[in-house]
Amino acid sequence: MKLGLLIGLVLLAIVSKSSVGATGQDNYQFANAQQRETFQTLTSQLRCPMCQNQNIADSDAMIARDMRRKVYQLLQDGQSAEDVIAYMKARYGDFVYYEPPLTVATIWLWLLPVLFAGAGFWVLYRRRKPAPVEDMAQRLAQAEKLLKQDKP
């Protein structure tokens, strides 16, 4: 009976220890408040490559933890925020930063919807063009002729 209680307590201690370690809390020590604020700003501006629509500050993915650790390490090494962003973009691509650079590809992403909307309005405008007056008079005459033919 005592052995079963002892095994139960050991298992309970192991489970509680593993659940505390799995919370994903990062306990980083910063030299000053400015460095902490820079860390928090950077982790909220960098996107998790695995989650794709979540920043690395809120993500519990392993890669997000690694990225937070790397941001912390780079800040501890004296790198600026721009240097950290440049490092992350070089390593993970422009996708990782929520403010992508203006390139030919991103210009097309903004212009194509506008061009499609313009083409759609142009097509609608061309269809709503009224028929010429002569054509309308001819059509009315044909309609009256058909009505007279149907009368008994």
C-alpha positions in Angstrom: 0.0 0.0 0.0 2.8 2.4 0.9 4.6 1.5 -2.3 1.6 2.4 -4.4 1.2 5.7 -2.6 4.9 6.4 -3.1 4.7 5.6 -6.9 1.6 7.8 -7.2 3.4 10.7 -5.5 6.4 10.3 -7.8 4.2 10.2 -10.9 2.3 13.3 -9.7 5.5 15.2 -9.1 6.8 14.2 -12.6 3.5 15.3 -14.3 3.3 18.6 -12.4 7.0 19.3 -13.2 6.5 18.6 -16.9 3.3 20.7 -17.1 5.2 23.7 -15.5 8.0 23.3 -18.0 5.6 23.1 -21.0 4.0 26.5 -20.4 6.5 28.0 -22.8 7.3 31.0 -20.6 10.5 32.6 -21.6 12.4 34.2 -18.7 14.8 36.5 -20.3 16.9 39.0 -18.2 17.5 42.4 -19.8 20.0 45.1 -18.9 17.4 47.8 -19.0 13.8 48.6 -19.8 14.6 49.9 -23.3 16.1 46.5 -24.2 13.0 44.7 -22.9 10.7 47.0 -24.9 12.8 46.5 -28.0 12.6 42.7 -27.5 8.8 42.9 -27.1 8.4 45.1 -30.1 10.5 42.9 -32.3 8.8 39.7 -31.2 5.4 41.2 -32.0 6.6 42.4 -35.5 8.1 39.0 -36.5 5.8 36.4 -37.9 6.0 32.7 -37.0 6.9 30.7 -40.2 4.9 27.7 -38.9 1.8 29.5 -37.6 1.8 32.0 -40.5 -0.7 34.4 -39.0 0.7 34.7 -35.5 3.7 36.7 -34.3 6.5 34.9 -32.5 5.6 36.6 -29.2 2.2 34.8 -29.1 3.2 31.5 -30.7 4.1 28.3 -28.8 5.7 26.6 -31.9 9.2 25.4 -31.4 10.5 27.6 -34.2 8.9 30.7 -32.6 10.7 29.8 -29.3 14.0 29.5 -31.3 13.4 32.8 -33.0 12.6 34.5 -29.6 15.8 33.1 -28.2 17.8 34.3 -31.3 16.2 37.8 -31.0 17.2 37.9 -27.3 20.8 36.7 -28.1 21.2 39.3 -30.9 20.0 42.1 -28.6 22.4 40.9 -25.9 25.2 41.0 -28.5 24.4 44.7 -29.0 22.6 44.4 -32.3 20.0 47.1 -33.2 16.4 46.3 -34.0 17.1 46.9 -37.7 20.0 44.4 -37.5 17.7 41.8 -35.9 15.0 42.2 -38.5 17.7 42.0 -41.3 19.0 38.8 -39.8 15.5 37.2 -39.5 14.6 38.3 -43.1 17.9 36.8 -44.4 17.3 33.6 -42.6 13.5 33.1 -43.1 12.7 35.4 -46.0 10.6 38.6 -46.3 7.5 36.7 -45.1 8.7 36.7 -41.5 8.4 40.5 -41.2 4.8 42.0 -41.1 6.0 45.0 -43.1 7.3 43.6 -46.4 9.5 45.7 -48.6 8.2 47.4 -51.7 9.3 45.2 -54.6 8.0 44.4 -58.1 6.1 41.4 -56.6 4.4 43.4 -53.9 3.5 46.2 -56.3 1.7 43.7 -58.4 -0.1 42.4 -55.3 -1.5 45.9 -54.8 -2.1 46.8 -58.4 -3.8 43.6 -59.7 -7.0 44.0 -57.6 -7.3 47.6 -58.7 -6.8 46.7 -62.4 -9.4 43.9 -62.1 -11.9 46.3 -60.5 -11.3 48.9 -63.2 -11.8 46.3 -66.0 -15.0 45.1 -64.3 -16.4 48.7 -64.2 -15.3 49.2 -67.8 -17.2 46.1 -68.9 -20.3 47.1 -67.0 -20.1 50.6 -68.4 -19.8 49.3 -72.0 -22.9 47.1 -71.5 -25.1 49.9 -70.1 -24.4 52.0 -73.2 -27.8 53.1 -74.6 -28.8 52.0 -78.1 -28.7 54.8 -80.8 -32.0 56.6 -81.4 -32.4 55.3 -85.0 -32.0 51.8 -83.8 -34.6 52.3 -81.0 -37.1 53.8 -83.5 -36.6 50.8 -85.8 -37.1 48.4 -82.9 -40.3 50.1 -81.8 -41.7 49.9 -85.3 -41.0 46.2 -85.4 -42.7 45.7 -82.0 -45.8 47.6 -83.2 -45.9 45.5 -86.3 -45.8 42.3 -84.3 -48.6 43.6 -82.0 -50.8 44.4 -85.0 -50.2 40.9 -86.4 -51.4 39.2 -83.2 -54.7 41.2 -83.0 -57.7 39.3 -84.3 
